[in-house]
Each structure stands twice: as C-alpha cells, then as structure tokens.
Amino acid sequence: MDQRVSPKPQATKGAISIRNVTKIYDPEGVNVLAVDDCSLEIGAGEVCMIVGPSGCGKTTLLNAIAGFHSITLGEIYLDGELLCGQEKPLSDQGADRVVVFQNGALFPWKTLMDNVAYGPIVQGVMSKKDAREKARHMLAEAGLGDVAEKYPGEVSSGMARRAEIVRALINDPKVLLLDEPYRAMDALTKSIMHEALLEMYDRTKVTIFFITHDLEEAIFLGDRVVVMTTRPARAKKIVEVDIPRPRDYHILSSERFRTLVQETKDAVHEEAIKAFEAGERELA
Amino acid sequence: MATVVDSPHARAPVQRSRWQKLHANTKLWRGIMAVICALVLWEIGSRWDEWVGFQLPFVGLIPPPTDVARAWGEVIFLSGYWESWYLSFKRVLGGFLAAQLVGIPLGLLMAVNRYFREIFFPPFEVLRPIPPLAWVPASLIFWPTNEMSIAFVTFLGAFFTIVINVLGGARSIDIRLLRAAQSMGASQWHLFSRIVLPGTLPSIFTGAAVGMGITWEVVLAAEMISGGGTQAGGGLGFFIWNSYMGGSLEQIVVGMISIGIAGYLSSSAIRYLGDLSMPWRRMF
C-alpha cells in the first residue's frame, strides 16, 4: 500500500460525457421525471462519486450508462463515441462498462475463480484455461488466492465484494460502475474494502462511477463528489477533493477531510429536506 | 488488507477417522433410536389385548411388528413380491422421467418467453388443479391398455408440480445476476445456459422431490383401481389390494412399509443427485 503511485493517473480511456440527459419513466402513463437535463463530464481515470437523496435518479443514470435502461433525451458518450442518444435511446451492454451491484451479484454456483473467469470466457476472448489462469492470478493479487476455489457462499461478504470487483476488472473495462457496493457493511470491513479498492484503482486507473450514500466514503475515495438534486436528478454541486493520493485512513481525521465532508453534507442535507417535503406534498 | 489466513471465516478442517465420524453422528443414532422406540411401542400396543386383557383403540387392530416381520420373512421368498417392487418402480420411474423430460423444457420455455407463457400458462393453470386420480377414468377409456393409463396418470402426477417449480424458479432468478452477466458480455445463449439453467437447478430438484412423492401416491392408487387385470397386473399397490382381498392383515402392513422404503430410496436418490449437481449448496 505504500508504493501507491502518483495521484494523477496516466489513464487515457474511460472518459464519460453525459450531456443534457433526461429520463422520463412510463411516457404514456404517470410520467415520472427521474433525471432532468443532467450534464456531467467525467475524465478518463477519474473516481467520480455520486451522492444524493434516496430515489433521486442516481441509479437511473448508472443504468443508462450500463445499457439496462434507455434515456428519453440527451446523449451519453464514452471516449467520444456515442453510447446512447436520440437515435439510439438504449446503449449496448458491453464489458467495457462493468457493473458491481448493491449486495453483490456473484454467481452462487461458480467458485470465485470461475466467477472471475466468466467474462473473458463468454466474450470468447480467452480460452477457458487461460481465463482461469488469469483469474487465479488476479485473485491472488487481491489477496484472495487462498479462497479462489471456494463458492461465494463460503466466504465473507468482504471477500465476495472484493472478488466481484476483480471479476469486473478482468474484462479490462474502461469504466467501473458501482452501485452502493459497500452498503450495509460494518465500518471496519468498509474501511478495508476502501483501501483494497484504492489499491486496485492505482493498479488499473480505470474510471470509476461510484454511487453511495456514505459521504465520508465519497470524500475518501473520490477525485470529485457530485451531489445530485432530489428528483428530477441534476448535478447540484461538485466538490473537488483536493486531498492528495495515496490516501489512507489517517486522512479521515484531517481538517481538510472534515471540511469537505461538511461541505458535501450541507448540500445533500438541503436536497434531502426538499425530497422529504416533496414526499409530504405527494401524500397530502 | 486482511489476509485470508487471519480471516475468522476460514475454518480449519478437522481430520477424523471414518469410525469416529460414524460414532459422532448423533443425528443417525437418534434416528435409529426413534425407529426402535416406535417399533417397541407398536408391539406393546398391538399385544395389549394378549398381555393385559383388553384391546387398545386403533393400534390394537394392527398386527404387531413381530408378526409383520414373520410375514415379511415368508413373502421375500415369493417372486410375486419382488415383481411388485419391480413393476411399481418401473412405472414410477417411467412416469417421473417422462414428466421431467416434458416438464423442465416446458417450464423453462414459459419462463424465458413471454408469448409462450401467455399462451400456455392459462390452460396449464386450469388443468393443474385436477387431481391426477380424477384422470383415471378418462385415461382408462382413452388409452388402449391399462398399463398405458397407469403410465399416463403417473406422468400427470409429477408433471404439473415439476412445471410450476421450474417456471417459478427460473422466473425468480435475481435480476442482478442476469444484468451482471449481460454487462460482462454474455450472449443470450450464455445467459440461458450459464445463468438461468444453474439458477433454476434448485427449483428443478425441489420439483423432482415433490413430484417423486406424488408419483408414488398416484402409481399405488392407480394400481389398486386398475386391479390385477390381465394386462396390467402387479405392483405394490396391487400387492396391498390383494392382501386385503385375501384378508392378510400382516401382508397389508408389509406392503405399506415396502412402499415407505421405496419412497425413501427414491427421495434419497434425488437428494444424492441434487448434492452431486449443486456442489455450491452443500457447503455447510
């Protein structure tokens, strides 16, 4: 962890450009405006943290990038290439944008190694043998060499989550899309996960799009923290995290860290209150 | 970063000899003791009249286990008895396997294809509540031989349960697993063969276990109804019916316990196959 390299990555791929994206669910029916004219530029190799009140449309944005949901207006580009836009509302799903889900989605019927080897095998880019070889190697790098032959149900949730990120990284993606991957983990496990993720990030310099509710997590991991408005989602405030990398947990008690968390908290709090009041209006 | 060895989740394997394992298997010993106690109580209950002077209700009418064992000792030398086993097993296996062969693909098709489901599910749901035995008269008329009628009714007994389990199991596969696979570049075929199929296996085996039970019920009833006729004779059901006609109470009980053993063997076989094909489920 000590020899983590310079903060500014030499990454050249994985720039996401979200331009005026609007998403309306159920255009014929009730018309829920989930995302409204949202624009966001994420640089190659950036760790971009997305925070905002519950149900504000963060996941909708992630789903649009991943190709699980279509968008209604606007465009999303990845490295200058159109992912989805007016002509093509649903982007193709591809291994260049791998998703790591809330609560984990390892295949329970495959060992960790076979889970990791899955991507290259189904894409047909590696033979089964080579894929497993590489999977074993990458798991060992992530400190999971001893449990490579275990099933997900046999390892701790922390190990499972780490393996899941390895499973995403073996595809050499341009972007890693994480949807609250460490939710409901205890603080201790979480901090270990954070350091592991930072370590993997330093090795790969993959662009990270990370949704979370945990503001300290956001500041600790991110280059930038994007605070979304309550539904419809828009980028309300962008907090530049100017804490140099490599970071370790000592920065958690630094003055700068606290200031940034407070700054973010103020912005999120404002939106949370709006969301709450909007909810009350809906009920009234 | 936590290493695997330090993890509280790593369990040290304890080496034990086979004999120690058997000796320590309290579950097994408790089960054996329970069966022995039940037999002793049954013996006492049946002989109450002889020993005490008045008959106990219910259990007093049943021949005691020692008499049953004696009758069994005579019966096992008769080829008819073993032929009953053979015939019943043949029918159960035939109907059961046919139901699996038709039921699993049908359930999967309904699960993955919306149009197929919308067309086939309603008629299926109307036929499903009809008890298999209600089909007996119709199938006796419809099929040219008694044997075929029995086979058909047996098939129906397992069929509906299997389809409903496969359908439910395949439909309840976690969407995150499907999305994770898609985001790693899985084709439709891979999605089916590597996610839907293994994800449905637990339900397939649940359906098989329940279906096997129903098959035995149905076969025996069908054998009793169709009688010993010239075309479709024998079977354990007929064995019991014959014993009843011949007034041998002991043999009735022999037949009943034989069925219990046959059913136990069948469900053990299914459990064994289930463990074999789902290694990720037998870890604890």
Chai-1 contact restraints between the chains, C-beta under 6 A:
chainA,res_idxA,chainB,res_idxB,connection_type,confidence,min_distance_angstrom,max_distance_angstrom,comment,restraint_id
A,A66,B,S183,contact,1.0,0.0,6.0,A-B,restraint_1
A,F68,B,R179,contact,1.0,0.0,6.0,A-B,restraint_2
A,Q93,B,Q182,contact,1.0,0.0,6.0,A-B,restraint_3
A,Q93,B,S183,contact,1.0,0.0,6.0,A-B,restraint_4
A,A95,B,M184,contact,1.0,0.0,6.0,A-B,restraint_5
A,A95,B,G185,contact,1.0,0.0,6.0,A-B,restraint_6
A,V98,B,S183,contact,1.0,0.0,6.0,A-B,restraint_7
A,V99,B,S183,contact,1.0,0.0,6.0,A-B,restraint_8
A,F101,B,R176,contact,1.0,0.0,6.0,A-B,restraint_9
A,A105,B,R176,contact,1.0,0.0,6.0,A-B,restraint_10
A,A105,B,L177,contact,1.0,0.0,6.0,A-B,restraint_11
A,A105,B,A180,contact,1.0,0.0,6.0,A-B,restraint_12
A,P108,B,W280,contact,1.0,0.0,6.0,A-B,restraint_13
A,W109,B,P198,contact,1.0,0.0,6.0,A-B,restraint_14
A,W109,B,W280,contact,1.0,0.0,6.0,A-B,restraint_15
A,G119,B,M184,contact,1.0,0.0,6.0,A-B,restraint_16
A,V122,B,G185,contact,1.0,0.0,6.0,A-B,restraint_17
A,V122,B,A186,contact,1.0,0.0,6.0,A-B,restraint_18
A,V122,B,H190,contact,1.0,0.0,6.0,A-B,restraint_19
A,Q123,B,G185,contact,1.0,0.0,6.0,A-B,restraint_20
A,G143,B,M1,contact,1.0,0.0,6.0,A-B,restraint_21
A,D146,B,V4,contact,1.0,0.0,6.0,A-B,restraint_22
A,V147,B,V4,contact,1.0,0.0,6.0,A-B,restraint_23
A,Y151,B,W280,contact,1.0,0.0,6.0,A-B,restraint_24
A,E154,B,M283,contact,1.0,0.0,6.0,A-B,restraint_25
A,S156,B,H9,contact,1.0,0.0,6.0,A-B,restraint_26
A,I192,B,A2,contact,1.0,0.0,6.0,A-B,restraint_27
A,A196,B,M1,contact,1.0,0.0,6.0,A-B,restraint_28
